[in-house]
């Protein structure tokens, strides 16, 4: 099925809306919960959804200690750490910008691949995209201006992107093909729940009084923005190919920015919009390869980005 088919476009729209709205739900959940609390509940609810879906699909949790050891690493870098960092970042940074920072993961992936020597398809176009993408990040945060957005929240968001990149590189080598992808992701989120729970006693982040908005937001984030979206992404890849799934990653910043403006009244100036455009163009260039034989990640649950198509 081609990407232009109506059914495919509907699936892509639903998936992009569900995933892209995650940054809005994080922002709303933070009105009554700390970033670590949001992470724990989100991982637990996402794991519960995937456990039900994996049982329905006839997939079982892994039994080998070796696989669980690998899931420990993947859960930390792909779920526990970046989920918490996005929460920390959104304490001071708009949800729309957080969505754009999520889309920078391919930049970090390429940079890490070049650094460790695993990226062999280095071209002038891809390097140019890398430079352009980071120039867009600088344009967004404008550290040279007093009104710039550079701060701890910004660093947390960038750290989340780096964490995803590390996770994707690790999972591509250690977890892809290690059993049913839904069950593997359920196991990964279970592990992330435990890891995040260990951090709760050390969580000193001040929170507001627990409220209905925060509770509803974290439930929606866990069930729809974490659990069901992975399943939808898996089905999109399985039924319609990696191209459709990869394209969804480029729609997420659009969704997060639009929802931030409509629901939270977030204002983004011309400089930030220009920076977003530059980032997405740079990301698109880093994904450019002459061969169409790229391999799709259809396993472990991370936040989506245009890295769905693997190098």
C-alpha positions in Angstrom: 0.0 0.0 0.0 1.4 3.4 -1.0 1.8 6.2 1.4 -0.8 8.2 -0.4 -3.6 5.7 0.1 -6.4 7.1 2.2 -6.3 4.2 4.7 -2.6 4.7 5.2 -3.0 8.4 5.7 -5.7 7.9 8.3 -3.5 5.4 10.3 -0.5 7.8 10.1 -2.7 10.7 11.2 -4.0 8.7 14.2 -0.5 7.6 15.2 1.0 11.0 14.8 -1.8 12.6 16.8 -1.5 10.0 19.6 2.3 10.2 19.8 2.6 13.9 19.2 0.1 14.7 21.9 2.3 13.0 24.5 4.2 16.2 25.1 1.0 18.0 25.9 -0.1 15.2 28.4 3.3 15.4 30.0 2.9 19.2 30.5 -0.6 18.7 32.0 0.5 15.8 34.2 3.3 18.0 35.7 0.6 20.3 37.2 0.2 17.8 40.1 3.0 15.1 39.6 6.8 15.2 39.5 8.7 14.0 36.4 9.7 10.8 38.1 6.1 10.1 39.2 4.9 10.7 35.7 7.5 8.3 34.4 6.6 5.5 36.8 2.9 5.7 36.1 3.4 6.1 32.3 5.7 3.0 32.1 3.4 0.9 34.3 0.3 1.7 32.3 2.1 1.3 29.0 3.4 -2.1 30.1 -0.1 -3.2 31.2 -1.5 -2.3 27.8 1.2 -4.2 26.0 0.9 -7.2 28.3 -2.7 -7.5 27.3 -2.0 -7.0 23.6 0.9 -9.5 23.6 -1.3 -12.1 25.2 -3.9 -11.5 22.6 -1.2 -11.8 19.9 0.0 -15.1 21.4 3.4 -13.6 22.3 5.1 -14.5 25.6 7.5 -12.6 27.8 11.2 -13.6 27.4 12.5 -16.2 29.8 16.3 -16.0 29.2 18.3 -14.0 31.7 20.5 -12.8 28.8 17.5 -11.1 27.2 16.4 -9.5 30.5 19.9 -8.2 31.0 19.7 -6.5 27.7 16.2 -5.2 28.4 17.7 -3.5 31.5 20.0 -1.4 29.4 17.3 -0.7 26.8 14.7 0.2 29.4 17.1 2.7 31.1 18.2 4.5 27.9 14.9 4.2 25.9 12.3 4.7 28.6 13.3 5.5 32.2 15.9 8.1 31.5 14.4 10.0 28.5 10.9 9.9 29.9 12.2 11.5 33.1 14.3 14.0 31.2 11.3 15.1 29.1 9.4 15.7 32.3 12.2 17.7 33.8 12.6 19.7 30.6 8.9 20.5 30.3 9.0 22.1 33.8 10.5 25.1 32.1 10.2 24.6 28.4 7.1 24.6 26.2 5.6 21.3 25.1 5.9 22.2 21.5 9.6 22.7 21.7 9.9 19.4 23.6 8.3 17.7 20.6 10.8 19.3 18.2 13.7 18.2 20.5 12.4 14.6 20.2 12.8 14.8 16.5 16.6 15.6 16.9 17.3 11.9 17.8 18.5 11.1 14.2 21.1 13.8 14.5 22.5 12.3 17.7 22.3 8.8 16.1 24.4 9.8 13.1 26.9 11.6 15.3 27.3 8.6 17.6 27.6 6.3 14.6 30.3 8.4 13.2 32.1 8.6 16.6 32.1 4.8 17.2 32.7 3.9 13.5 29.5 2.0 13.0 28.0 4.5 10.5 29.5 3.6 7.1 27.1 5.5 4.8 28.6 8.9 5.4 27.9 11.3 2.6 28.3 15.0 2.1 24.5 15.4 2.1 24.1 13.5 5.5 27.0 15.5 7.1 25.4 18.7 5.8 22.1 17.6 7.3 23.8 17.0 10.6 25.4 20.5 10.7 22.1 22.0 9.5 20.1 20.2 12.2 22.4 21.4 15.0 22.3 24.9 13.6 18.5 24.7 13.9 18.8 23.7 17.5 21.0 26.8 18.2 18.5 29.0 16.4 15.7 27.7 18.5 17.4 28.2 21.9 19.5 31.3 20.9 22.0 31.1 23.8 23.6 34.4 22.6 20.4 36.3 23.5 19.2 37.2 26.9 15.8 36.1 25.9 17.1 32.8 24.6 15.8 29.5 25.9 19.0 27.9 27.0 18.9 26.4 30.5 18.6 23.2 32.5 15.3 22.4 30.9 16.8 22.7 27.5 19.8 20.5 28.4 17.4 17.9 29.8 15.5 17.8 26.5 18.7 17.4 24.5 19.8 14.7 26.9 16.6 12.8 26.2 17.4 12.9 22.5 20.9 11.6 23.1 19.5 8.8 25.4 17.1 7.7 22.6 20.0 7.6 20.1 22.1 5.4 22.5 19.1 3.1 23.0 18.4 2.7 19.3 22.0 1.8 18.6 22.0 -0.7 21.4 18.6 -2.3 20.6 19.5 -2.6 16.9 22.3 -4.9 17.8 21.0 -6.7 20.9 17.2 -6.8 20.9 15.7 -6.7 17.4 14.6 -10.2 16.4 14.8 -11.6 20.0 11.1 -12.7 20.1 7.7 -11.2 19.7 8.1 -7.4 19.5 5.0 -6.6 21.5 6.0 -9.0 24.4 9.6 -7.7 24.3 8.3 -4.1 24.6 6.0 -5.1 27.4 9.0 -6.6 29.2 11.0 -3.5 28.5 8.4 -1.2 30.0 8.0 -3.4 33.0 11.7 -3.1 33.6 11.5 0.7 33.1 8.8 0.9 35.7 11.0 -0.8 38.3 14.0 1.3 37.4 11.9 4.5 37.7 10.4 3.4 40.9 13.9 3.1 42.5 14.3 6.9 41.9 11.1 7.9 43.7 12.7 8.1 47.2 15.2 10.5 45.8 12.7 12.7 43.9 12.8 16.2 45.4 11.0 17.9 42.6 8.3 20.2 44.0 4.8 19.5 42.7 1.5 21.2 43.0 -1.5 19.5 44.7 -2.6 16.4 42.9 -5.6 17.3 40.7 -7.9 15.7 38.2 -6.1 17.2 35.2 -2.8 15.7 36.2 -4.4 12.2 36.8 -6.3 12.2 33.6 -3.2 13.4 31.7 -0.9 10.7 33.0 -3.5 8.0 32.4 -4.0 9.1 28.8 -0.2 9.4 28.4 0.4 5.8 29.7 -2.4 4.0 28.0 -2.6 5.8 24.7 0.6 7.8 24.3 2.8 4.9 25.4 1.1 1.5 25.2 -1.4 1.7 22.3 0.8 3.9 20.1 3.6 1.3 20.1 1.1 -1.3 18.9 -0.3 1.0 16.2 3.3 1.7 15.0 4.0 -2.0 14.9 0.9 -2.7 12.8 1.7 0.2 10.5 5.2 -1.2 9.9 3.8 -4.7 9.5 0.9 -3.8 7.1 2.3 -0.9 5.2 6.0 -0.8 5.5 8.8 1.2 7.1 8.3 4.3 4.9 4.8 5.1 6.3 6.1 4.5 9.9 9.2 6.7 9.4 7.1 9.5 7.9 5.1 9.7 11.1 8.2 10.8 13.0 8.3 14.0 10.9 4.7 14.8 11.8 5.2 14.7 15.6 6.7 18.2 16.0 3.8 19.7 14.0 1.3 18.0 16.3 3.1 19.0 19.5 3.5 22.6 18.4 -0.1 22.9 17.3 -1.5 21.4 20.5 0.8 23.5 22.6 -0.5 26.6 20.9 -4.2 25.6 20.9 -4.5 24.0 24.4 -1.8 25.7 26.4 -1.6 29.0 24.6 2.2 28.6 24.0 3.6 31.3 21.9 6.5 30.6 19.5 8.2 33.5 17.7 9.5 33.6 14.1 13.0 32.6 15.2 11.7 29.4 16.9 9.6 28.5 13.9 12.5 29.0 11.6 14.7 26.9 13.8 12.1 24.1 13.8 12.0 24.1 10.0 15.8 24.0 9.8 15.9 21.1 12.3 13.4 19.0 10.3 15.2 19.7 7.0 18.5 18.7 8.6 17.0 15.5 10.0 15.5 14.6 6.6 18.9 15.1 5.0 20.6 12.8 7.6 18.2 10.1 6.7 19.0 10.3 3.0 20.6 7.2 1.5 20.8 6.0 -2.1 19.6 2.5 -1.2 16.1 1.8 -0.2 17.0 -1.3 1.8 16.8 0.3 5.2 15.7 -1.9 8.1 12.8 -0.9 10.2 12.7 -1.1 14.0 9.5 -3.0 14.9 10.4 -3.7 18.5 11.1 -2.1 21.8 9.0 0.8 22.8 10.7 4.2 22.6 9.2 7.5 21.8 9.0 7.8 18.0 11.2 9.8 15.9 12.3 9.7 12.2 14.8 7.0 13.3 12.2 4.4 12.7 14.1 3.6 9.6 17.4 2.3 10.8 20.9 2.9 9.4 
